Amino acid sequence: MEYLKWSYQDQIATITIERPPANALSSGLLRELSTVLDEIEPNRDIGVIVIHGEGRFFSAGADIKEFTTVTSAEGFANLGQYGQDLFDRMEKFPKPIIAAIHGAALGGGLELAMACHIRYVSENAKLGLPELQLGLIPGFAGTQRLPKYVGVARAAEMLFTSDPISGLEAVQFGLANRAFPESQLLEETYKLAGKIAKKSPGSIQAVIELLNYAKTEEFYKGTERETELFGEVFVSQDAKEGIQAFLEKRKPNFKGV
């Protein structure tokens, strides 16, 4: 593994994102995550998964530099579809997945966290979907999951402004389960994981299946349309300007084309 490491102990698997400095979600990292899930799923010695980031962040977003290598709307749509399918698999995964979020979970990083069954956060973590700041839109079902947790009005504010919320606000708004000082985050996450690991795997798997009935037909229609628009927006002139401005560390000059 180039971008991830994983191990397990006492029925708890730990997946650590290791892609400094920002733990950006490249397509290679997503493929590795899929491979790790393939290895964990049949392992009867594992009952719960904890995902966290090494270093300063959980994940500060997608790999913007990788975006410059994709040239067509179809290519961007395919990238979005792969992420959507992986995160849908995570929500339906037969073993509970807990995200332990510190530092920042932004863009694709928050979309990854939202696909986990439970989110524990550090009190000062930053969570948001800042894609519009680059003239882009979320592509891994962020537009469909965020309003499910925080409501449509709050999701609209977060998306339109690109402003992140704190870990404490994330709990207040329903995006995260509980917040802790960063020094206590992993300890508390493993306490929760250990409690869940003692439950019957069969009953846990049944509840996960039942919880997914809350994902309506409209949710999947929304993710399908998000994939299409993800591709269309990415080949616009504004998107090219937004990406270039990000790489050059300047403010973008959007012209509506």
C-alpha positions in Angstrom: 0.0 0.0 0.0 1.3 3.4 -1.0 -1.3 5.7 0.6 -2.9 3.6 3.4 -1.9 1.2 6.1 -4.1 -1.1 8.1 -4.0 -3.6 10.9 -6.4 -5.2 13.4 -6.4 -6.1 17.1 -9.2 -7.1 19.4 -11.7 -7.3 16.5 -11.1 -3.7 15.5 -9.4 -2.9 12.2 -7.7 0.5 11.9 -7.3 2.0 8.4 -4.8 5.0 8.4 -4.6 7.5 5.6 -1.0 8.2 4.9 -0.6 10.7 2.1 1.1 13.8 3.5 0.7 16.7 3.7 -3.0 16.8 3.4 -4.1 13.1 3.0 -5.7 14.1 -0.3 -8.0 11.5 -1.9 -6.4 10.6 -5.1 -7.9 7.9 -7.4 -5.0 5.7 -6.3 -5.9 6.1 -2.6 -9.5 5.3 -3.4 -8.5 2.1 -5.2 -6.3 1.1 -2.2 -9.3 1.7 0.2 -11.4 -0.6 -2.0 -8.7 -3.3 -1.8 -8.5 -3.0 2.0 -12.3 -3.4 2.3 -12.0 -6.5 0.1 -9.5 -8.0 2.6 -11.5 -7.0 5.7 -14.9 -8.1 4.6 -14.4 -11.9 4.8 -12.2 -11.7 7.9 -14.3 -13.1 10.8 -11.8 -11.8 13.3 -12.8 -8.2 12.5 -16.0 -6.7 13.6 -15.5 -2.9 13.4 -13.4 -0.5 11.3 -11.9 2.8 12.4 -10.6 5.2 9.7 -8.4 8.1 10.6 -5.7 10.3 9.1 -2.0 10.4 9.9 -0.5 13.8 10.6 -2.4 17.1 10.7 -5.6 16.1 8.9 -8.2 13.4 8.4 -8.3 14.4 4.8 -8.3 17.9 3.5 -9.9 17.1 0.2 -9.5 15.6 -3.3 -6.2 15.7 -5.2 -6.5 19.0 -7.1 -3.3 18.3 -9.0 -4.7 15.1 -10.3 -7.7 17.0 -11.7 -5.3 18.7 -14.2 -4.6 15.4 -15.8 -8.3 14.7 -16.7 -9.4 16.4 -19.9 -12.9 15.3 -20.6 -16.3 15.6 -19.0 -16.6 11.8 -19.3 -13.3 11.4 -17.5 -14.4 13.5 -14.6 -17.8 11.8 -14.5 -16.1 8.4 -14.3 -13.9 9.6 -11.4 -17.0 10.8 -9.6 -18.8 7.5 -10.3 -16.0 5.5 -8.8 -16.0 7.5 -5.6 -19.8 7.3 -5.3 -19.8 3.5 -5.8 -17.0 3.1 -3.2 -18.7 5.3 -0.6 -22.1 3.6 -1.3 -20.4 0.3 -0.6 -19.0 1.7 2.7 -22.5 2.7 3.8 -23.7 -0.9 3.1 -20.6 -2.6 4.4 -21.5 -5.4 6.8 -19.1 -4.2 9.5 -19.6 -0.8 11.1 -17.2 1.9 9.9 -16.3 4.8 12.3 -14.5 7.9 11.1 -12.2 9.6 13.7 -11.8 13.1 12.3 -9.2 15.6 13.4 -7.7 18.6 11.7 -9.9 18.8 8.7 -12.3 16.8 6.6 -12.9 18.9 3.6 -14.3 18.2 0.1 -13.7 14.5 -0.7 -12.4 14.0 2.8 -15.8 15.0 4.3 -17.6 12.9 1.6 -15.5 9.9 2.8 -16.4 10.6 6.4 -20.1 11.0 5.6 -20.1 7.5 4.0 -19.0 6.0 7.4 -21.7 4.8 9.8 -20.5 7.0 12.7 -18.4 10.1 12.9 -16.4 11.1 16.0 -14.6 14.5 15.7 -12.1 16.7 17.5 -13.7 19.8 18.9 -11.6 22.1 16.7 -11.8 20.0 13.5 -13.0 21.8 10.3 -15.6 20.1 8.2 -16.9 21.4 4.9 -17.4 21.1 1.1 -15.5 24.0 -0.3 -15.6 22.9 -4.0 -17.6 26.0 -5.1 -14.6 28.1 -4.1 -12.7 26.5 -7.0 -15.6 26.7 -9.4 -16.3 23.0 -9.0 -19.0 20.9 -7.3 -18.8 17.8 -5.0 -18.6 14.6 -6.9 -18.7 11.8 -4.4 -22.4 12.2 -3.4 -21.7 15.1 -1.1 -24.6 17.1 -2.4 -26.9 14.2 -1.4 -25.5 13.2 2.0 -24.8 16.6 3.5 -28.5 17.7 3.5 -29.5 14.4 5.0 -27.4 15.2 8.0 -27.7 18.9 8.5 -30.8 19.8 6.5 -31.2 21.5 3.2 -30.8 25.1 4.4 -27.6 24.4 6.4 -26.2 22.4 3.5 -27.0 25.2 1.1 -25.1 27.7 3.3 -22.1 25.4 3.7 -21.9 24.8 -0.1 -22.6 28.3 -1.3 -20.1 30.0 1.1 -17.5 27.2 1.1 -17.1 28.0 4.8 -16.3 25.0 7.1 -17.9 24.3 10.4 -16.1 23.2 13.6 -16.3 19.8 15.2 -18.5 21.1 17.9 -20.9 22.7 15.3 -20.9 19.4 13.4 -22.3 17.6 16.5 -24.8 20.4 17.0 -26.0 20.2 13.4 -26.2 16.4 13.3 -23.2 15.8 11.0 -21.1 14.2 13.7 -22.0 12.0 16.7 -19.7 13.3 19.4 -16.8 15.8 19.8 -13.7 15.5 22.0 -10.5 17.3 22.6 -8.1 16.1 19.9 -5.9 14.3 22.4 -8.8 12.1 23.5 -10.3 11.5 20.0 -8.8 8.1 19.2 -9.1 6.8 22.7 -12.9 7.6 22.7 -13.3 6.2 19.2 -11.7 2.9 20.2 -13.9 2.7 23.3 -16.9 3.0 21.0 -15.5 0.4 18.6 -14.8 -2.0 21.4 -18.4 -1.7 22.6 -19.8 -2.4 19.1 -17.4 -5.3 18.5 -19.0 -7.2 21.4 -22.3 -7.3 19.6 -23.5 -10.2 17.4 -22.1 -9.8 13.9 -25.3 -11.1 12.4 -27.5 -8.6 14.2 -25.0 -5.7 13.3 -25.1 -6.7 9.7 -28.9 -6.9 9.7 -29.2 -3.4 11.2 -26.8 -2.0 8.6 -28.9 -3.4 5.9 -32.1 -2.0 7.4 -30.5 1.5 7.9 -29.8 1.7 4.2 -33.5 1.5 3.4 -33.5 5.2 4.4 -31.6 5.9 1.2 -34.5 6.6 -1.2 -34.8 6.3 -4.9 -34.5 10.1 -5.1 -31.1 9.8 -3.3 -29.8 7.6 -6.1 -31.3 9.8 -8.8 -29.5 12.7 -7.1 -26.2 11.0 -7.1 -26.6 10.0 -10.8 -27.3 13.6 -11.7 -24.4 14.8 -9.5 -22.1 12.5 -11.5 -23.3 14.1 -14.8 -22.9 17.7 -13.5 -19.6 16.9 -11.9 -18.2 16.1 -15.4 -19.9 19.1 -17.1 -18.8 21.7 -14.5 -15.2 20.4 -14.5 -14.6 21.2 -18.1 -16.0 24.8 -17.8 -13.6 27.8 -18.1 -14.5 28.8 -14.5 -13.4 25.3 -13.3 -10.1 25.6 -15.1 -9.6 29.1 -13.6 -10.6 27.9 -10.1 -8.1 25.0 -10.2 -5.3 27.2 -11.6 -6.0 29.8 -9.0 -5.8 27.1 -6.2 -2.5 25.8 -7.5 -1.2 29.4 -7.8 -2.5 30.3 -4.3 -4.6 33.3 -5.5 -8.2 34.2 -5.7 -10.1 33.0 -8.8 -11.7 35.3 -11.3 -14.9 33.6 -12.3 -16.7 34.8 -15.5 -19.7 32.5 -15.6 -18.5 30.3 -18.5 
